[in-house]
Amino acid sequence: MTPAPESLFLDGLRELVRLDQAWIPPSDLGALYIRPILFSTDPSIRVKPADRYQFLILTFPFGAYYSAPVDVLVTERYVRAFPGGTGDTKPGGNYAAALLADQEARDAGFNSAMWLDAQERRYVEECGVMNVFFVVGEEVVTPSLSGTILPGITRDSVITLLRDMGYSVRENRISIDKLVSSYDKGELRECFGTGTAATLSHVGRIRYRNRTLELPPVEQRTIGPAVRKKLLAIMSAKEADPYGWVERI
Ligand SMILES: Cc1ncc(COP(=O)(O)O)c(C=O)c1O
């Protein structure tokens, strides 16, 4: 797809946010979600890359996405992405392919699915529609961008903030068996997901096969709550933004 020119995108977005300002919820209640979309307008049903595209930006107010910690079910039956596919991009089809696993997780009493890699069904990739982080011992670990993981902007921001807050963050392959053994040794202290809508969402329970990993209550966690607070403070301009992420309109 031909990307929209950056100036069209940004100037259009600034204008739209100005127009929609009455719809922006107070920062402690929610945010204005911004969703750019590019789709084909070719007058053709042939399956081929399109020649012409329409660029839209949708906005909608939303409240805190997951306010309570989420429980996740590790799926071995379905995969969200596979090597050589589109898992590290954002076509609507990626969401479609993930819906059944999520539905089955919800039917089983969980909030969403946790995804493993397609080849070995062994390495954790993402959590629902969020990137995922674990605190193991003193270290924060998150799956490395392998081509099957969405390189989320919130993931990137959280890694930057954590490092600047003095935490060690490692991007690596994370096997589910190792997570279970870290849990058994009492070293798995936190798990959280990151994404634009959720910002940072704590994970309460992880179900894998016949094991349920019960993580400590949020009040007993340090790293996830601290980085979430920092990110929200920067987003809502309560704290200075040394990174150039925030633009006042
Ligand atoms: C599969 C998936 N992973 C992660 C994310 C989080 O990405 P971001 O932080 O850019 O919102 C999203 C967001 O839509 C997603 O769809």
The ligand as a Tripos MOL2 file, in Angstrom:
@<TRIPOS>MOLECULE
LIG
   16    16     1     0     0
SMALL
NO_CHARGES

@<TRIPOS>ATOM
      1 C1         -1.6750   -7.4730   17.8840 C.3       1 LIG1
      2 C2         -1.3450   -6.1900   18.5550 C.ar      1 LIG1
      3 N1         -0.2900   -6.1460   19.3760 N.ar      1 LIG1
      4 C3          0.0510   -5.0080   20.0120 C.ar      1 LIG1
      5 C4         -0.6760   -3.8510   19.8620 C.ar      1 LIG1
      6 C5         -0.2670   -2.6180   20.5860 C.3       1 LIG1
      7 O1          0.3110   -1.7020   19.7010 O.3       1 LIG1
      8 P1          0.3380   -0.1370   20.0190 P.3       1 LIG1
      9 O2          1.1040    0.0270   21.2800 O.co2     1 LIG1
     10 O3          1.0310    0.4590   18.8360 O.co2     1 LIG1
     11 O4         -1.0830    0.2890   20.1420 O.co2     1 LIG1
     12 C6         -1.7900   -3.8480   19.0260 C.ar      1 LIG1
     13 C7         -2.5710   -2.6210   18.8610 C.2       1 LIG1
     14 O5         -3.5190   -2.5120   18.1740 O.2       1 LIG1
     15 C8         -2.1240   -5.0460   18.3480 C.ar      1 LIG1
     16 O6         -3.1560   -5.0890   17.5230 O.3       1 LIG1
@<TRIPOS>BOND
     1     1     2 1
     2     2     3 ar
     3     2    15 ar
     4     3     4 ar
     5     4     5 ar
     6     5     6 1
     7     5    12 ar
     8     6     7 1
     9     7     8 1
    10     8     9 2
    11     8    10 1
    12     8    11 1
    13    12    13 1
    14    12    15 ar
    15    13    14 2
    16    15    16 1
@<TRIPOS>SUBSTRUCTURE
     1 LIG1         1 GROUP 0 **** ****
